[in-house]
Amino acid sequence: MDDLAQDEHDEITRRINDTPLKVLGWLTPSEAWDEQMERLAAKGTLVPGHPVQSTPTHNPRQCCTSN
């Protein structure tokens, strides 16, 4: 995949995130993310400064890992 342009990577990511998955109860990954964030917000367990909205370029490995 090193030979793909950024816009091609973005399109692949969009297609994956817009595809309903059986393991997620036929939700898309973006929908599952939104539901989980809503549950965490309702419990008051969100991490301060963490993005709540789903974004097409959200990458948990970039923002959700400890160094």
PDBQT receptor file of N, H, CA, C and O in Angstrom, charges set to zero:
ATOM      1  N   MET A   1       0.819  -1.200   0.000  1.00  0.00    +0.000 N 
ATOM      2  CA  MET A   1       0.000   0.000   0.000  1.00  0.00    +0.000 C 
ATOM      3  C   MET A   1       0.858   1.257   0.000  1.00  0.00    +0.000 C 
ATOM      4  O   MET A   1       0.326   2.367  -0.010  1.00  0.00    +0.000 OA
ATOM      5  N   ASP A   2       2.170   1.099   0.011  1.00  0.00    +0.000 N 
ATOM      6  H   ASP A   2       2.602   0.197   0.019  1.00  0.00    +0.000 HD
ATOM      7  CA  ASP A   2       3.050   2.257  -0.014  1.00  0.00    +0.000 C 
ATOM      8  C   ASP A   2       2.941   3.043  -1.310  1.00  0.00    +0.000 C 
ATOM      9  O   ASP A   2       3.277   4.227  -1.348  1.00  0.00    +0.000 OA
ATOM     10  N   ASP A   3       2.475   2.396  -2.372  1.00  0.00    +0.000 N 
ATOM     11  H   ASP A   3       2.203   1.435  -2.342  1.00  0.00    +0.000 HD
ATOM     12  CA  ASP A   3       2.400   3.077  -3.659  1.00  0.00    +0.000 C 
ATOM     13  C   ASP A   3       1.078   3.820  -3.867  1.00  0.00    +0.000 C 
ATOM     14  O   ASP A   3       0.868   4.393  -4.936  1.00  0.00    +0.000 OA
ATOM     15  N   LEU A   4       0.190   3.825  -2.883  1.00  0.00    +0.000 N 
ATOM     16  H   LEU A   4       0.361   3.359  -2.015  1.00  0.00    +0.000 HD
ATOM     17  CA  LEU A   4      -1.084   4.527  -3.003  1.00  0.00    +0.000 C 
ATOM     18  C   LEU A   4      -0.936   5.979  -2.572  1.00  0.00    +0.000 C 
ATOM     19  O   LEU A   4      -0.175   6.293  -1.657  1.00  0.00    +0.000 OA
ATOM     20  N   ALA A   5      -1.668   6.856  -3.238  1.00  0.00    +0.000 N 
ATOM     21  H   ALA A   5      -2.286   6.601  -3.982  1.00  0.00    +0.000 HD
ATOM     22  CA  ALA A   5      -1.703   8.265  -2.859  1.00  0.00    +0.000 C 
ATOM     23  C   ALA A   5      -2.574   8.423  -1.615  1.00  0.00    +0.000 C 
ATOM     24  O   ALA A   5      -3.373   7.543  -1.297  1.00  0.00    +0.000 OA
ATOM     25  N   GLN A   6      -2.419   9.545  -0.914  1.00  0.00    +0.000 N 
ATOM     26  H   GLN A   6      -1.769  10.260  -1.172  1.00  0.00    +0.000 HD
ATOM     27  CA  GLN A   6      -3.185   9.789   0.309  1.00  0.00    +0.000 C 
ATOM     28  C   GLN A   6      -4.685   9.736   0.045  1.00  0.00    +0.000 C 
ATOM     29  O   GLN A   6      -5.432   9.189   0.856  1.00  0.00    +0.000 OA
ATOM     30  N   ASP A   7      -5.137  10.295  -1.074  1.00  0.00    +0.000 N 
ATOM     31  H   ASP A   7      -4.530  10.740  -1.733  1.00  0.00    +0.000 HD
ATOM     32  CA  ASP A   7      -6.577  10.275  -1.353  1.00  0.00    +0.000 C 
ATOM     33  C   ASP A   7      -7.086   8.855  -1.576  1.00  0.00    +0.000 C 
ATOM     34  O   ASP A   7      -8.248   8.566  -1.289  1.00  0.00    +0.000 OA
ATOM     35  N   GLU A   8      -6.237   7.971  -2.082  1.00  0.00    +0.000 N 
ATOM     36  H   GLU A   8      -5.294   8.206  -2.315  1.00  0.00    +0.000 HD
ATOM     37  CA  GLU A   8      -6.628   6.570  -2.239  1.00  0.00    +0.000 C 
ATOM     38  C   GLU A   8      -6.716   5.878  -0.877  1.00  0.00    +0.000 C 
ATOM     39  O   GLU A   8      -7.620   5.075  -0.647  1.00  0.00    +0.000 OA
ATOM     40  N   HIS A   9      -5.783   6.186   0.022  1.00  0.00    +0.000 N 
ATOM     41  H   HIS A   9      -5.049   6.838  -0.164  1.00  0.00    +0.000 HD
ATOM     42  CA  HIS A   9      -5.856   5.663   1.391  1.00  0.00    +0.000 C 
ATOM     43  C   HIS A   9      -7.132   6.158   2.069  1.00  0.00    +0.000 C 
ATOM     44  O   HIS A   9      -7.826   5.394   2.741  1.00  0.00    +0.000 OA
ATOM     45  N   ASP A  10      -7.435   7.445   1.884  1.00  0.00    +0.000 N 
ATOM     46  H   ASP A  10      -6.872   8.066   1.338  1.00  0.00    +0.000 HD
ATOM     47  CA  ASP A  10      -8.634   8.028   2.491  1.00  0.00    +0.000 C 
ATOM     48  C   ASP A  10      -9.906   7.353   1.980  1.00  0.00    +0.000 C 
ATOM     49  O   ASP A  10     -10.839   7.125   2.750  1.00  0.00    +0.000 OA
ATOM     50  N   GLU A  11      -9.948   7.034   0.694  1.00  0.00    +0.000 N 
ATOM     51  H   GLU A  11      -9.190   7.219   0.069  1.00  0.00    +0.000 HD
ATOM     52  CA  GLU A  11     -11.116   6.364   0.119  1.00  0.00    +0.000 C 
ATOM     53  C   GLU A  11     -11.279   4.957   0.690  1.00  0.00    +0.000 C 
ATOM     54  O   GLU A  11     -12.397   4.538   0.992  1.00  0.00    +0.000 OA
ATOM     55  N   ILE A  12     -10.189   4.235   0.837  1.00  0.00    +0.000 N 
ATOM     56  H   ILE A  12      -9.281   4.576   0.592  1.00  0.00    +0.000 HD
ATOM     57  CA  ILE A  12     -10.242   2.899   1.439  1.00  0.00    +0.000 C 
ATOM     58  C   ILE A  12     -10.749   2.991   2.871  1.00  0.00    +0.000 C 
ATOM     59  O   ILE A  12     -11.593   2.198   3.289  1.00  0.00    +0.000 OA
ATOM     60  N   THR A  13     -10.234   3.959   3.621  1.00  0.00    +0.000 N 
ATOM     61  H   THR A  13      -9.548   4.603   3.282  1.00  0.00    +0.000 HD
ATOM     62  CA  THR A  13     -10.667   4.162   5.009  1.00  0.00    +0.000 C 
ATOM     63  C   THR A  13     -12.156   4.485   5.065  1.00  0.00    +0.000 C 
ATOM     64  O   THR A  13     -12.877   3.949   5.907  1.00  0.00    +0.000 OA
ATOM     65  N   ARG A  14     -12.620   5.361   4.169  1.00  0.00    +0.000 N 
ATOM     66  H   ARG A  14     -12.034   5.796   3.485  1.00  0.00    +0.000 HD
ATOM     67  CA  ARG A  14     -14.034   5.732   4.149  1.00  0.00    +0.000 C 
ATOM     68  C   ARG A  14     -14.906   4.514   3.857  1.00  0.00    +0.000 C 
ATOM     69  O   ARG A  14     -15.935   4.312   4.502  1.00  0.00    +0.000 OA
ATOM     70  N   ARG A  15     -14.493   3.707   2.888  1.00  0.00    +0.000 N 
ATOM     71  H   ARG A  15     -13.657   3.871   2.364  1.00  0.00    +0.000 HD
ATOM     72  CA  ARG A  15     -15.284   2.512   2.543  1.00  0.00    +0.000 C 
ATOM     73  C   ARG A  15     -15.352   1.531   3.710  1.00  0.00    +0.000 C 
ATOM     74  O   ARG A  15     -16.406   0.952   3.975  1.00  0.00    +0.000 OA
ATOM     75  N   ILE A  16     -14.245   1.346   4.400  1.00  0.00    +0.000 N 
ATOM     76  H   ILE A  16     -13.389   1.816   4.186  1.00  0.00    +0.000 HD
ATOM     77  CA  ILE A  16     -14.237   0.450   5.561  1.00  0.00    +0.000 C 
ATOM     78  C   ILE A  16     -15.152   1.000   6.647  1.00  0.00    +0.000 C 
ATOM     79  O   ILE A  16     -15.958   0.259   7.210  1.00  0.00    +0.000 OA
ATOM     80  N   ASN A  17     -15.035   2.289   6.946  1.00  0.00    +0.000 N 
ATOM     81  H   ASN A  17     -14.380   2.890   6.489  1.00  0.00    +0.000 HD
ATOM     82  CA  ASN A  17     -15.827   2.886   8.014  1.00  0.00    +0.000 C 
ATOM     83  C   ASN A  17     -17.307   2.998   7.676  1.00  0.00    +0.000 C 
ATOM     84  O   ASN A  17     -18.134   3.139   8.576  1.00  0.00    +0.000 OA
ATOM     85  N   ASP A  18     -17.652   2.937   6.398  1.00  0.00    +0.000 N 
ATOM     86  H   ASP A  18     -16.980   2.823   5.666  1.00  0.00    +0.000 HD
ATOM     87  CA  ASP A  18     -19.052   3.020   5.984  1.00  0.00    +0.000 C 
ATOM     88  C   ASP A  18     -19.674   1.653   5.707  1.00  0.00    +0.000 C 
ATOM     89  O   ASP A  18     -20.809   1.583   5.236  1.00  0.00    +0.000 OA
ATOM     90  N   THR A  19     -18.960   0.575   5.989  1.00  0.00    +0.000 N 
ATOM     91  H   THR A  19     -18.038   0.632   6.372  1.00  0.00    +0.000 HD
ATOM     92  CA  THR A  19     -19.456  -0.772   5.733  1.00  0.00    +0.000 C 
ATOM     93  C   THR A  19     -19.985  -1.398   7.025  1.00  0.00    +0.000 C 
ATOM     94  O   THR A  19     -19.214  -1.580   7.968  1.00  0.00    +0.000 OA
ATOM     95  N   PRO A  20     -21.275  -1.731   7.096  1.00  0.00    +0.000 N 
ATOM     96  CA  PRO A  20     -21.806  -2.392   8.295  1.00  0.00    +0.000 C 
ATOM     97  C   PRO A  20     -21.106  -3.733   8.522  1.00  0.00    +0.000 C 
ATOM     98  O   PRO A  20     -20.822  -4.470   7.577  1.00  0.00    +0.000 OA
ATOM     99  N   LEU A  21     -20.836  -4.031   9.787  1.00  0.00    +0.000 N 
ATOM    100  H   LEU A  21     -21.066  -3.432  10.554  1.00  0.00    +0.000 HD
ATOM    101  CA  LEU A  21     -20.141  -5.262  10.147  1.00  0.00    +0.000 C 
ATOM    102  C   LEU A  21     -20.999  -6.100  11.088  1.00  0.00    +0.000 C 
ATOM    103  O   LEU A  21     -21.607  -5.574  12.019  1.00  0.00    +0.000 OA
ATOM    104  N   LYS A  22     -21.043  -7.404  10.840  1.00  0.00    +0.000 N 
ATOM    105  H   LYS A  22     -20.549  -7.832  10.083  1.00  0.00    +0.000 HD
ATOM    106  CA  LYS A  22     -21.819  -8.317  11.681  1.00  0.00    +0.000 C 
ATOM    107  C   LYS A  22     -21.356  -8.243  13.132  1.00  0.00    +0.000 C 
ATOM    108  O   LYS A  22     -22.181  -8.231  14.046  1.00  0.00    +0.000 OA
ATOM    109  N   VAL A  23     -20.042  -8.192  13.351  1.00  0.00    +0.000 N 
ATOM    110  H   VAL A  23     -19.371  -8.202  12.608  1.00  0.00    +0.000 HD
ATOM    111  CA  VAL A  23     -19.492  -8.166  14.707  1.00  0.00    +0.000 C 
ATOM    112  C   VAL A  23     -19.943  -6.919  15.486  1.00  0.00    +0.000 C 
ATOM    113  O   VAL A  23     -19.902  -6.905  16.716  1.00  0.00    +0.000 OA
ATOM    114  N   LEU A  24     -20.367  -5.886  14.770  1.00  0.00    +0.000 N 
ATOM    115  H   LEU A  24     -20.400  -5.897  13.771  1.00  0.00    +0.000 HD
ATOM    116  CA  LEU A  24     -20.852  -4.658  15.409  1.00  0.00    +0.000 C 
ATOM    117  C   LEU A  24     -22.377  -4.572  15.380  1.00  0.00    +0.000 C 
ATOM    118  O   LEU A  24     -22.945  -3.487  15.496  1.00  0.00    +0.000 OA
ATOM    119  N   GLY A  25     -23.032  -5.719  15.224  1.00  0.00    +0.000 N 
ATOM    120  H   GLY A  25     -22.570  -6.601  15.130  1.00  0.00    +0.000 HD
ATOM    121  CA  GLY A  25     -24.494  -5.723  15.166  1.00  0.00    +0.000 C 
ATOM    122  C   GLY A  25     -25.016  -5.013  13.928  1.00  0.00    +0.000 C 
ATOM    123  O   GLY A  25     -26.078  -4.390  13.961  1.00  0.00    +0.000 OA
ATOM    124  N   TRP A  26     -24.279  -5.107  12.851  1.00  0.00    +0.000 N 
ATOM    125  H   TRP A  26     -23.417  -5.613  12.824  1.00  0.00    +0.000 HD
ATOM    126  CA  TRP A  26     -24.583  -4.513  11.554  1.00  0.00    +0.000 C 
ATOM    127  C   TRP A  26     -24.550  -2.995  11.578  1.00  0.00    +0.000 C 
ATOM    128  O   TRP A  26     -25.150  -2.345  10.723  1.00  0.00    +0.000 OA
ATOM    129  N   LEU A  27     -23.854  -2.432  12.548  1.00  0.00    +0.000 N 
ATOM    130  H   LEU A  27     -23.367  -2.960  13.243  1.00  0.00    +0.000 HD
ATOM    131  CA  LEU A  27     -23.567  -0.996  12.523  1.00  0.00    +0.000 C 
ATOM    132  C   LEU A  27     -22.290  -0.786  11.719  1.00  0.00    +0.000 C 
ATOM    133  O   LEU A  27     -21.492  -1.708  11.552  1.00  0.00    +0.000 OA
ATOM    134  N   THR A  28     -22.107   0.420  11.228  1.00  0.00    +0.000 N 
ATOM    135  H   THR A  28     -22.755   1.169  11.363  1.00  0.00    +0.000 HD
ATOM    136  CA  THR A  28     -20.822   0.749  10.622  1.00  0.00    +0.000 C 
ATOM    137  C   THR A  28     -19.847   1.039  11.763  1.00  0.00    +0.000 C 
ATOM    138  O   THR A  28     -20.289   1.342  12.871  1.00  0.00    +0.000 OA
ATOM    139  N   PRO A  29     -18.542   0.956  11.532  1.00  0.00    +0.000 N 
ATOM    140  CA  PRO A  29     -17.593   1.321  12.584  1.00  0.00    +0.000 C 
ATOM    141  C   PRO A  29     -17.827   2.739  13.107  1.00  0.00    +0.000 C 
ATOM    142  O   PRO A  29     -17.689   2.986  14.305  1.00  0.00    +0.000 OA
ATOM    143  N   SER A  30     -18.177   3.664  12.227  1.00  0.00    +0.000 N 
ATOM    144  H   SER A  30     -18.288   3.464  11.253  1.00  0.00    +0.000 HD
ATOM    145  CA  SER A  30     -18.444   5.038  12.661  1.00  0.00    +0.000 C 
ATOM    146  C   SER A  30     -19.662   5.108  13.581  1.00  0.00    +0.000 C 
ATOM    147  O   SER A  30     -19.647   5.826  14.580  1.00  0.00    +0.000 OA
ATOM    148  N   GLU A  31     -20.717   4.363  13.245  1.00  0.00    +0.000 N 
ATOM    149  H   GLU A  31     -20.730   3.780  12.433  1.00  0.00    +0.000 HD
ATOM    150  CA  GLU A  31     -21.913   4.345  14.093  1.00  0.00    +0.000 C 
ATOM    151  C   GLU A  31     -21.608   3.706  15.445  1.00  0.00    +0.000 C 
ATOM    152  O   GLU A  31     -22.059   4.196  16.481  1.00  0.00    +0.000 OA
ATOM    153  N   ALA A  32     -20.847   2.619  15.439  1.00  0.00    +0.000 N 
ATOM    154  H   ALA A  32     -20.481   2.221  14.598  1.00  0.00    +0.000 HD
ATOM    155  CA  ALA A  32     -20.482   1.956  16.693  1.00  0.00    +0.000 C 
ATOM    156  C   ALA A  32     -19.652   2.895  17.559  1.00  0.00    +0.000 C 
ATOM    157  O   ALA A  32     -19.832   2.945  18.776  1.00  0.00    +0.000 OA
ATOM    158  N   TRP A  33     -18.745   3.638  16.937  1.00  0.00    +0.000 N 
ATOM    159  H   TRP A  33     -18.599   3.598  15.948  1.00  0.00    +0.000 HD
ATOM    160  CA  TRP A  33     -17.914   4.610  17.669  1.00  0.00    +0.000 C 
ATOM    161  C   TRP A  33     -18.808   5.671  18.317  1.00  0.00    +0.000 C 
ATOM    162  O   TRP A  33     -18.657   5.977  19.500  1.00  0.00    +0.000 OA
ATOM    163  N   ASP A  34     -19.737   6.228  17.540  1.00  0.00    +0.000 N 
ATOM    164  H   ASP A  34     -19.860   5.979  16.579  1.00  0.00    +0.000 HD
ATOM    165  CA  ASP A  34     -20.632   7.253  18.070  1.00  0.00    +0.000 C 
ATOM    166  C   ASP A  34     -21.443   6.726  19.252  1.00  0.00    +0.000 C 
ATOM    167  O   ASP A  34     -21.584   7.415  20.262  1.00  0.00    +0.000 OA
ATOM    168  N   GLU A  35     -21.977   5.510  19.133  1.00  0.00    +0.000 N 
ATOM    169  H   GLU A  35     -21.863   4.950  18.312  1.00  0.00    +0.000 HD
ATOM    170  CA  GLU A  35     -22.761   4.928  20.231  1.00  0.00    +0.000 C 
ATOM    171  C   GLU A  35     -21.911   4.734  21.478  1.00  0.00    +0.000 C 
ATOM    172  O   GLU A  35     -22.359   5.023  22.587  1.00  0.00    +0.000 OA
ATOM    173  N   GLN A  36     -20.691   4.248  21.303  1.00  0.00    +0.000 N 
ATOM    174  H   GLN A  36     -20.327   4.013  20.402  1.00  0.00    +0.000 HD
ATOM    175  CA  GLN A  36     -19.813   4.036  22.454  1.00  0.00    +0.000 C 
ATOM    176  C   GLN A  36     -19.474   5.372  23.123  1.00  0.00    +0.000 C 
ATOM    177  O   GLN A  36     -19.457   5.454  24.351  1.00  0.00    +0.000 OA
ATOM    178  N   MET A  37     -19.209   6.403  22.345  1.00  0.00    +0.000 N 
ATOM    179  H   MET A  37     -19.223   6.336  21.348  1.00  0.00    +0.000 HD
ATOM    180  CA  MET A  37     -18.890   7.714  22.911  1.00  0.00    +0.000 C 
ATOM    181  C   MET A  37     -20.086   8.282  23.670  1.00  0.00    +0.000 C 
ATOM    182  O   MET A  37     -19.920   8.910  24.716  1.00  0.00    +0.000 OA
ATOM    183  N   GLU A  38     -21.300   8.060  23.139  1.00  0.00    +0.000 N 
ATOM    184  H   GLU A  38     -21.435   7.550  22.289  1.00  0.00    +0.000 HD
ATOM    185  CA  GLU A  38     -22.503   8.512  23.839  1.00  0.00    +0.000 C 
ATOM    186  C   GLU A  38     -22.659   7.787  25.173  1.00  0.00    +0.000 C 
ATOM    187  O   GLU A  38     -23.014   8.404  26.177  1.00  0.00    +0.000 OA
ATOM    188  N   ARG A  39     -22.391   6.462  25.189  1.00  0.00    +0.000 N 
ATOM    189  H   ARG A  39     -22.103   5.960  24.373  1.00  0.00    +0.000 HD
ATOM    190  CA  ARG A  39     -22.479   5.700  26.446  1.00  0.00    +0.000 C 
ATOM    191  C   ARG A  39     -21.450   6.206  27.460  1.00  0.00    +0.000 C 
ATOM    192  O   ARG A  39     -21.762   6.364  28.640  1.00  0.00    +0.000 OA
ATOM    193  N   LEU A  40     -20.237   6.454  27.001  1.00  0.00    +0.000 N 
ATOM    194  H   LEU A  40     -19.984   6.325  26.042  1.00  0.00    +0.000 HD
ATOM    195  CA  LEU A  40     -19.197   6.945  27.904  1.00  0.00    +0.000 C 
ATOM    196  C   LEU A  40     -19.518   8.345  28.411  1.00  0.00    +0.000 C 
ATOM    197  O   LEU A  40     -19.279   8.653  29.578  1.00  0.00    +0.000 OA
ATOM    198  N   ALA A  41     -20.055   9.187  27.545  1.00  0.00    +0.000 N 
ATOM    199  H   ALA A  41     -20.249   8.937  26.597  1.00  0.00    +0.000 HD
ATOM    200  CA  ALA A  41     -20.423  10.539  27.958  1.00  0.00    +0.000 C 
ATOM    201  C   ALA A  41     -21.528  10.488  29.008  1.00  0.00    +0.000 C 
ATOM    202  O   ALA A  41     -21.511  11.257  29.969  1.00  0.00    +0.000 OA
ATOM    203  N   ALA A  42     -22.490   9.583  28.825  1.00  0.00    +0.000 N 
ATOM    204  H   ALA A  42     -22.504   8.958  28.044  1.00  0.00    +0.000 HD
ATOM    205  CA  ALA A  42     -23.585   9.448  29.787  1.00  0.00    +0.000 C 
ATOM    206  C   ALA A  42     -23.075   8.985  31.147  1.00  0.00    +0.000 C 
ATOM    207  O   ALA A  42     -23.619   9.368  32.183  1.00  0.00    +0.000 OA
ATOM    208  N   LYS A  43     -22.029   8.159  31.141  1.00  0.00    +0.000 N 
ATOM    209  H   LYS A  43     -21.587   7.848  30.300  1.00  0.00    +0.000 HD
ATOM    210  CA  LYS A  43     -21.436   7.679  32.390  1.00  0.00    +0.000 C 
ATOM    211  C   LYS A  43     -20.468   8.694  32.988  1.00  0.00    +0.000 C 
ATOM    212  O   LYS A  43     -20.073   8.570  34.148  1.00  0.00    +0.000 OA
ATOM    213  N   GLY A  44     -20.087   9.689  32.205  1.00  0.00    +0.000 N 
ATOM    214  H   GLY A  44     -20.408   9.790  31.263  1.00  0.00    +0.000 HD
ATOM    215  CA  GLY A  44     -19.103  10.662  32.659  1.00  0.00    +0.000 C 
ATOM    216  C   GLY A  44     -17.689  10.106  32.656  1.00  0.00    +0.000 C 
ATOM    217  O   GLY A  44     -16.851  10.548  33.442  1.00  0.00    +0.000 OA
ATOM    218  N   THR A  45     -17.412   9.142  31.783  1.00  0.00    +0.000 N 
ATOM    219  H   THR A  45     -18.093   8.784  31.145  1.00  0.00    +0.000 HD
ATOM    220  CA  THR A  45     -16.098   8.506  31.780  1.00  0.00    +0.000 C 
ATOM    221  C   THR A  45     -15.250   8.866  30.568  1.00  0.00    +0.000 C 
ATOM    222  O   THR A  45     -14.275   8.176  30.270  1.00  0.00    +0.000 OA
ATOM    223  N   LEU A  46     -15.607   9.937  29.866  1.00  0.00    +0.000 N 
ATOM    224  H   LEU A  46     -16.399  10.498  30.108  1.00  0.00    +0.000 HD
ATOM    225  CA  LEU A  46     -14.792  10.343  28.724  1.00  0.00    +0.000 C 
ATOM    226  C   LEU A  46     -13.471  10.927  29.202  1.00  0.00    +0.000 C 
ATOM    227  O   LEU A  46     -13.406  11.560  30.256  1.00  0.00    +0.000 OA
ATOM    228  N   VAL A  47     -12.445  10.714  28.436  1.00  0.00    +0.000 N 
ATOM    229  H   VAL A  47     -12.498  10.200  27.580  1.00  0.00    +0.000 HD
ATOM    230  CA  VAL A  47     -11.135  11.283  28.739  1.00  0.00    +0.000 C 
ATOM    231  C   VAL A  47     -11.147  12.741  28.294  1.00  0.00    +0.000 C 
ATOM    232  O   VAL A  47     -11.504  13.023  27.150  1.00  0.00    +0.000 OA
ATOM    233  N   PRO A  48     -10.765  13.684  29.172  1.00  0.00    +0.000 N 
ATOM    234  CA  PRO A  48     -10.763  15.099  28.782  1.00  0.00    +0.000 C 
ATOM    235  C   PRO A  48      -9.902  15.327  27.545  1.00  0.00    +0.000 C 
ATOM    236  O   PRO A  48      -8.788  14.814  27.440  1.00  0.00    +0.000 OA
ATOM    237  N   GLY A  49     -10.437  16.103  26.619  1.00  0.00    +0.000 N 
ATOM    238  H   GLY A  49     -11.342  16.521  26.704  1.00  0.00    +0.000 HD
ATOM    239  CA  GLY A  49      -9.705  16.442  25.412  1.00  0.00    +0.000 C 
ATOM    240  C   GLY A  49      -9.787  15.414  24.309  1.00  0.00    +0.000 C 
ATOM    241  O   GLY A  49      -9.256  15.642  23.222  1.00  0.00    +0.000 OA
ATOM    242  N   HIS A  50     -10.443  14.275  24.556  1.00  0.00    +0.000 N 
ATOM    243  H   HIS A  50     -10.874  14.090  25.439  1.00  0.00    +0.000 HD
ATOM    244  CA  HIS A  50     -10.555  13.247  23.522  1.00  0.00    +0.000 C 
ATOM    245  C   HIS A  50     -11.718  13.591  22.615  1.00  0.00    +0.000 C 
ATOM    246  O   HIS A  50     -12.778  13.993  23.095  1.00  0.00    +0.000 OA
ATOM    247  N   PRO A  51     -11.538  13.439  21.295  1.00  0.00    +0.000 N 
ATOM    248  CA  PRO A  51     -12.637  13.765  20.386  1.00  0.00    +0.000 C 
ATOM    249  C   PRO A  51     -13.822  12.825  20.574  1.00  0.00    +0.000 C 
ATOM    250  O   PRO A  51     -13.655  11.606  20.624  1.00  0.00    +0.000 OA
ATOM    251  N   VAL A  52     -15.006  13.391  20.677  1.00  0.00    +0.000 N 
ATOM    252  H   VAL A  52     -15.142  14.381  20.636  1.00  0.00    +0.000 HD
ATOM    253  CA  VAL A  52     -16.216  12.589  20.855  1.00  0.00    +0.000 C 
ATOM    254  C   VAL A  52     -16.854  12.282  19.512  1.00  0.00    +0.000 C 
ATOM    255  O   VAL A  52     -17.399  11.195  19.323  1.00  0.00    +0.000 OA
ATOM    256  N   GLN A  53     -16.798  13.218  18.580  1.00  0.00    +0.000 N 
ATOM    257  H   GLN A  53     -16.356  14.102  18.734  1.00  0.00    +0.000 HD
ATOM    258  CA  GLN A  53     -17.429  13.023  17.292  1.00  0.00    +0.000 C 
ATOM    259  C   GLN A  53     -16.611  12.051  16.464  1.00  0.00    +0.000 C 
ATOM    260  O   GLN A  53     -15.384  12.002  16.559  1.00  0.00    +0.000 OA
ATOM    261  N   SER A  54     -17.318  11.277  15.648  1.00  0.00    +0.000 N 
ATOM    262  H   SER A  54     -18.314  11.317  15.571  1.00  0.00    +0.000 HD
ATOM    263  CA  SER A  54     -16.595  10.423  14.717  1.00  0.00    +0.000 C 
ATOM    264  C   SER A  54     -16.109  11.285  13.571  1.00  0.00    +0.000 C 
ATOM    265  O   SER A  54     -16.773  12.240  13.167  1.00  0.00    +0.000 OA
ATOM    266  N   THR A  55     -14.971  10.945  13.066  1.00  0.00    +0.000 N 
ATOM    267  H   THR A  55     -14.432  10.170  13.395  1.00  0.00    +0.000 HD
ATOM    268  CA  THR A  55     -14.426  11.656  11.922  1.00  0.00    +0.000 C 
ATOM    269  C   THR A  55     -13.925  10.625  10.935  1.00  0.00    +0.000 C 
ATOM    270  O   THR A  55     -13.501   9.541  11.334  1.00  0.00    +0.000 OA
ATOM    271  N   PRO A  56     -13.967  10.945   9.654  1.00  0.00    +0.000 N 
ATOM    272  CA  PRO A  56     -13.524   9.959   8.673  1.00  0.00    +0.000 C 
ATOM    273  C   PRO A  56     -12.056   9.589   8.811  1.00  0.00    +0.000 C 
ATOM    274  O   PRO A  56     -11.633   8.526   8.356  1.00  0.00    +0.000 OA
ATOM    275  N   THR A  57     -11.278  10.464   9.439  1.00  0.00    +0.000 N 
ATOM    276  H   THR A  57     -11.621  11.327   9.809  1.00  0.00    +0.000 HD
ATOM    277  CA  THR A  57      -9.850  10.182   9.559  1.00  0.00    +0.000 C 
ATOM    278  C   THR A  57      -9.460   9.787  10.977  1.00  0.00    +0.000 C 
ATOM    279  O   THR A  57      -8.271   9.683  11.278  1.00  0.00    +0.000 OA
ATOM    280  N   HIS A  58     -10.444   9.562  11.862  1.00  0.00    +0.000 N 
ATOM    281  H   HIS A  58     -11.410   9.646  11.618  1.00  0.00    +0.000 HD
ATOM    282  CA  HIS A  58     -10.108   9.192  13.239  1.00  0.00    +0.000 C 
ATOM    283  C   HIS A  58      -9.323   7.897  13.248  1.00  0.00    +0.000 C 
ATOM    284  O   HIS A  58      -9.724   6.906  12.638  1.00  0.00    +0.000 OA
ATOM    285  N   ASN A  59      -8.209   7.916  13.941  1.00  0.00    +0.000 N 
ATOM    286  H   ASN A  59      -7.884   8.721  14.437  1.00  0.00    +0.000 HD
ATOM    287  CA  ASN A  59      -7.369   6.728  14.044  1.00  0.00    +0.000 C 
ATOM    288  C   ASN A  59      -7.046   6.516  15.514  1.00  0.00    +0.000 C 
ATOM    289  O   ASN A  59      -6.194   7.219  16.058  1.00  0.00    +0.000 OA
ATOM    290  N   PRO A  60      -7.710   5.557  16.181  1.00  0.00    +0.000 N 
ATOM    291  CA  PRO A  60      -7.458   5.334  17.600  1.00  0.00    +0.000 C 
ATOM    292  C   PRO A  60      -5.989   5.079  17.918  1.00  0.00    +0.000 C 
ATOM    293  O   PRO A  60      -5.537   5.400  19.017  1.00  0.00    +0.000 OA
ATOM    294  N   ARG A  61      -5.246   4.517  16.995  1.00  0.00    +0.000 N 
ATOM    295  H   ARG A  61      -5.614   4.255  16.102  1.00  0.00    +0.000 HD
ATOM    296  CA  ARG A  61      -3.829   4.266  17.257  1.00  0.00    +0.000 C 
ATOM    297  C   ARG A  61      -3.041   5.558  17.389  1.00  0.00    +0.000 C 
ATOM    298  O   ARG A  61      -2.001   5.583  18.048  1.00  0.00    +0.000 OA
ATOM    299  N   GLN A  62      -3.523   6.639  16.768  1.00  0.00    +0.000 N 
ATOM    300  H   GLN A  62      -4.368   6.619  16.233  1.00  0.00    +0.000 HD
ATOM    301  CA  GLN A  62      -2.817   7.908  16.843  1.00  0.00    +0.000 C 
ATOM    302  C   GLN A  62      -3.201   8.708  18.075  1.00  0.00    +0.000 C 
ATOM    303  O   GLN A  62      -2.364   9.424  18.626  1.00  0.00    +0.000 OA
ATOM    304  N   CYS A  63      -4.442   8.604  18.519  1.00  0.00    +0.000 N 
ATOM    305  H   CYS A  63      -5.122   8.022  18.072  1.00  0.00    +0.000 HD
ATOM    306  CA  CYS A  63      -4.861   9.468  19.620  1.00  0.00    +0.000 C 
ATOM    307  C   CYS A  63      -5.196   8.714  20.901  1.00  0.00    +0.000 C 
ATOM    308  O   CYS A  63      -5.364   9.336  21.950  1.00  0.00    +0.000 OA
ATOM    309  N   CYS A  64      -5.295   7.421  20.842  1.00  0.00    +0.000 N 
ATOM    310  H   CYS A  64      -5.159   6.916  19.990  1.00  0.00    +0.000 HD
ATOM    311  CA  CYS A  64      -5.819   6.683  21.987  1.00  0.00    +0.000 C 
ATOM    312  C   CYS A  64      -4.817   5.723  22.607  1.00  0.00    +0.000 C 
ATOM    313  O   CYS A  64      -5.213   4.813  23.336  1.00  0.00    +0.000 OA
ATOM    314  N   THR A  65      -3.565   5.898  22.344  1.00  0.00    +0.000 N 
ATOM    315  H   THR A  65      -3.244   6.637  21.753  1.00  0.00    +0.000 HD
ATOM    316  CA  THR A  65      -2.571   5.009  22.932  1.00  0.00    +0.000 C 
ATOM    317  C   THR A  65      -1.706   5.783  23.896  1.00  0.00    +0.000 C 
ATOM    318  O   THR A  65      -1.486   6.983  23.727  1.00  0.00    +0.000 OA
ATOM    319  N   SER A  66      -1.226   5.107  24.891  1.00  0.00    +0.000 N 
ATOM    320  H   SER A  66      -1.405   4.133  25.029  1.00  0.00    +0.000 HD
ATOM    321  CA  SER A  66      -0.319   5.761  25.833  1.00  0.00    +0.000 C 
ATOM    322  C   SER A  66       1.102   5.600  25.332  1.00  0.00    +0.000 C 
ATOM    323  O   SER A  66       1.449   4.588  24.722  1.00  0.00    +0.000 OA
ATOM    324  N   ASN A  67       1.913   6.599  25.594  1.00  0.00    +0.000 N 
ATOM    325  H   ASN A  67       1.631   7.420  26.089  1.00  0.00    +0.000 HD
ATOM    326  CA  ASN A  67       3.313   6.555  25.148  1.00  0.00    +0.000 C 
ATOM    327  C   ASN A  67       4.208   6.021  26.230  1.00  0.00    +0.000 C 
ATOM    328  O   ASN A  67       5.418   5.914  26.032  1.00  0.00    +0.000 OA
TER     329      ASN A  67
